[in-house]
């Protein structure tokens, strides 16, 4: 099947064109589209091109998914909150990048827990001991409180450093670093294997990770090492997580990462290659959405939720000004806090 398109290029004024189209489909998903465009000119001059085009689309068979999402207009029996709620009972979520109770990772974990999901978290190895101790001693109990009055339960905390894909990638200075002493199986590959051994599968994967060692430096002063480190920790880590967790994400599952508007606009002060890392993250999300969607019916998205005064964000140096600007200009003025999600 082919398509022939006749186009007249006007040399003077022209009137709107009339077009007709025809689409035919068969079991092999062959599509034949015939479009004829005629442009009537006030001049007799017209240049025509006839260009045959053949398009063939191969349809992939999609297996039925058992995932059911229930939208509830009245009070949800899980969290007691009125409005449109999602029932995630029986679902399991892994949130990479939770090390305290004031970041987006924590807020997302709470929202998922309120919907009924079982929560697993991956915590940066050097922060693991402090995080687990704080949990055990009840330091986070206030911010663990869910809308129904219960406390968010974290089923298991895994040590994680998403900069390293496998044990072979870990350099000697990290292996012998005392901040990593006492922890094992913390590379992305090992964590995915541990989750598989412990629980078999997950339904939701959250990437709440970013790090730019030279974030306070202008891009003109950023070193190659600092630039590549920002991309490795903040964007490639999402590829690595999805690459290793994809085999254990149930069909119909979902993954999400966190981006920032500096990916598309210049934000002076947000340096060290972090704006480039966020741009890469968004570009990769589009490709990953296609690949993971076709391979396992997994949804891949990224969101820009706005500036939050988290521990990691304070490294930027002017997060308070970013929050103030956002609050002043936002249509719905609301202070962002991880604990009140």
C-alpha positions, 0 to 999 in steps of 0.5 A: 500500500502506498500514499501519494501526496500532491502539494501545490506551493503558492507563490502568491496568496492562497485559499484554504485547502480541501483534503480527504483521507481514507484509512484501511486496517487489516489484521496485520495492522497495515495502514493505508492513508491517502491524502490529496491536498489541492491549493487554489492560487490567485496566480496560475503558478503552481509547483506539484510534488508526487511522493509515494510513502509506504508505512507499515505498523506492526502491532504487538499483542498485549496481554491482559493485566490484572491490575485494578485501580478503584476510584472512590468518591466517598470516604476511603475505608483505608485512610478516611480521606474524602475525594478521589482515592486509589486503592493500593491494597495488595500492592508493593512499592519500592522508594529509592532515596529515603533517608529522613522524613523531610524529602519527597521520597518520604512524602510519596511513601506516605501517600502510597501507604495511605492508599494501602501499599506495602512500603519498602525503601532504599536508603543511602548507605552512609545515612542508613544507621541514622535513619534506622535508629531514628525510626526505631526510637520513634523520632519520625512517629509524628511524620509517620502519622497517616490520615486515618490516625495509624502510623506508616509502616516501612516493611523493610529498609535496604542499604542502597547506593544507586551510583553503583550498578554491581559490586564490580563497579565499586572502587577500593576507596568506597569499599574500605570507607568506614561509612560503608562498613557493616553494610552489604548488597547495596549496589542496584543489582544486589538490592533488586536481587534482595527484593526479589528474594524477600518479596518476589515482586513489586508494583511501584518503583519510585526514584527520589535520588539526586546529587550534584557534588558541584551544584553550587558552582556555575556551569562554566566552573564545573569540572568534568568529574563533577558534571558526570557525577551529577548525571550519574547520580541524578539521571542514569541512576533511574535507568539503572534502577529500572533496568534491574527492577524491571524483571520483578515489576508486575505487568501494569506497574508504574515507576516515577522520578522527580525532575525540576524546571531547570531542565528547560529553563535557566535557573541561575545558581542551580549549577554543577551540571544538575540542570543538564542532569534533569534534562537528561532525566526527562529525555530518558523518561520518554524513551524508557516509557516506550521501552518499558511499556512495550516490554512489560506494560510498565508506566514510566513518568517524571514529575516536577513537584516544586521546591521543597526544603529537604536536606538534599535541597539545602545543598543548593544554597538558596532553597529558601529563596526558591520556596519563597518565589514559588509560594509567591507566584503559585496559584494555590499558595500552600507550603510544601512539607513532606510530613503533611502529604 
